[in-house]
Amino acid sequence: MLANMNKMMMEKVKSFQQQLRSRDERIVALETENAMLYLKLAQCQCQLRDSKQEATYHAEIKREDEKLRYELREKLFAAQDDLTKLRNQFNTTREQIKRLPLELKNSISFDDVIKQAGGSSIMKNLSTEHTLSTEQLQDKLLQAERARDEAMRKTNMERLRRRTLHNTLVELRGNIRVHCRVRPLLAALDSNGDGRLLGLPKTQSEKIVEVMDEETLLFNQLNANNSSSNKAKTFEYERVYKPNDDQTMIFADVAPLLTSLLDGYNVCIMAYGQTGSGKTHTMVGDHSLYNDLPDNEEEYKEGIIPRSAKEIIRLMKERGSATESYSLEISVFEVYNNEINDLLARDDAKTIKHAVFSANDGSQEIPSLVSQPVSSAREVIDYVTYGMRHRHEDSTKVHAHSSRSHLIVQLNLFQTNMASSATTPLDERSDETSPALSPSVGRSKQIGTSIPVRSRSPAPRYSRSPVPSRKAHSRSSTPVSRSQELVSPTSSTTNNESQTKNTTKTITRTIKTKLQLVDLAGSECVGMSGVTGSALRETSNINKSLSALADVLQALSENQNHIPYRNTKLTHILQDTIGGDSKLLVMLCVSPVQKYTTETSQCLAFGSRTRQVARGPAKKRRPTGFNLDIPLWSSTESLHSRSSSSSIPRASNPRR
């Protein structure tokens, strides 16, 4: 009996265990099914979110389409109204033309009536009143036109007078001239090549920069939701250019500075802005200038550098005389990864390390650079084009031809003046006992500093190819002392028996001024440009040098005791330019779209800080040369001879 009960109990236990296993398996199956359902739910939610976003995007596109349709419909209605008005005017004019023969006939009849009246007072009064009313209307019209022309003339004169006074104030305070150029909208840069979205509201290419007038710019900073806010700021500069202002209009405001170059002042023009904002286009011109273009098209696209070369050559020819002559030299170099590269040097001389030296007069010189004499604008353009082909460039997500270095084109102008003075025989004898200068020294014989002897070479023949063929002229190690003058005794005796006869001496003085044309590399955001590897290092050095330039200007505006010029090679080279010995113009280049809000804001703020720098009036150059110590020339002579002793190699494709 007990055994049967145990057996039954065991069977029940086994049954319960089997049921329990079945339930566990069911639970596992349900949990698996539940997990699958959760996964499907997540997928559905993602699809729903994507569908909502897509629906929102399509709704936005639909709203934009409806807006465009509405605008087109309004324009169509306006055009229809204009067409109706034109038709009415046409019909009215046609009716007037039809009535002309009748009016002419009536006019003839009216004159006949006057003649037949034979002095009738009534007819004479009618005719006189008709004539007087017409003449009065004509007089009033002429008076109104004269008043309008006079008001326009006075307005233009006052505008010109105000600008002249402002420029004079800038000259006296030594402020830096700041001009701003707004780039036009470009589909390739601003809307990923889609011209249909270019400039539309609430897109990356929405326009946030507006030119108010010739001196004021409005920067409409947007909120996080791309809506306009009260963050709109106005910036004032010496000149603001609209996107449709061409290269000729830009250069018209730069040209007066070139006259100062021949008046004895150093001049510097630099372009500042982000990558792709139009700096190289402003300074050099279109990239198609690397190729041969028709003369008229090439001149239209030329930037500040080629136009400046033409203007300087024109002024040199205009001012040259028997007692005053000019000569010009060019150097083209870049600051790449905080190192100076000579873009006119031979390939075997490009490994030379170039150092910046401070002269006695405070100017900065790089004596180891190749310096080429030029006598025409074509030569200058050829050398610049050759240098541009060897400048470091690379393609980024922002710009296909992003400049990876700071380009500096330096034109050294030598103004030689010949003056005569009378001396006594005692003076002549004392001159004969002093060290005489050889006539072969040429223009480098000046009063004031030690100057190297510069050799001359024949000018290269004109060539449409941008390959310069002139030999670089090197600096001799023979210096001229501070007390030496070029003295050519051409004595004329006025009285042979007189013990106090006079002798005429010709004294030659040379003034050296320099024009620095700087195309700064663009500041850029690494995340937006997508650069890696060596390009990332280039970007780091570019941003570092631009930051150092901002620090120098900040220190100058605050009148700090220490100005950090030597933090980078760029600021060290431009030390005398920024510090006040030059007339400096900064050309801000900005992008007008919302995509580059941060970079545009930084550029405009940089321009505002730059305007606050008061350096004092620019100093006119004295009759001086390089003003370097004699040991400096002897130490750098061998380097310069190796880098400039032979002709420049033919240009190759630009490095990318």
Buried (B, 14 or more C-beta within 10 A) or exposed (E): EEEEEEEEEEEEEEEEEEEEEEEEEEEEEEEEEEEEEEEEEEEEEEEEEEEEEEEEEEEEEEEBEEEEEEEEEEEEEEEEEEEEEEEEEEEEEEEEEEEEEEEEEEEEEBEEEBEEEEEEEEBEEBBEEEEEEEEEEEEEEEEEEEEEEEEEEEEEEEEEEEBEEBEEEBBEEBBBBBBBBBBEBBBEBBBEEEEEBBBBEEBBBBBBBBBEEBBBBEBBBBEEEEEEEEEEEEBBBBBBBBBEBEBEEBBEBBEEBBBBBBBBBBBBBBBBBBBBBBBBBBBBBBBEBBEEBEEEEBBBBBBBBBBBBBBBBEBBEEBEEEEEBBBBBBBBBBBBBBEBBBBBBBEEBEEBEBBBBBBBBEBBBBBBBBBBBBBBBBBBBBBBBBBBBBBBBBEBEBBBBBBBBBBBBBBBBBBBBBEEEEBEBEBBEEBEEEEEBEEEBBBBBBBBBBBBBBBEEEEBEEEEEBBBBBBBBBBBBBBBEBEBBBBEEEEEEEEEEEEEBBBEBBBBBBBBBBBBBBBBBBBBBBEBBEBEEEBEEBBBBBBBBBEBBBBBBBBBBEEEEEBBBEBBBBBBBBBBBBBBBBBBBBBBBBBBBBBBBEBBBBBBBBBBBBBBBBBEEBBEBBBBBBBBBBEBBEBBBEBBBBBBBEBBBEBEEBEE
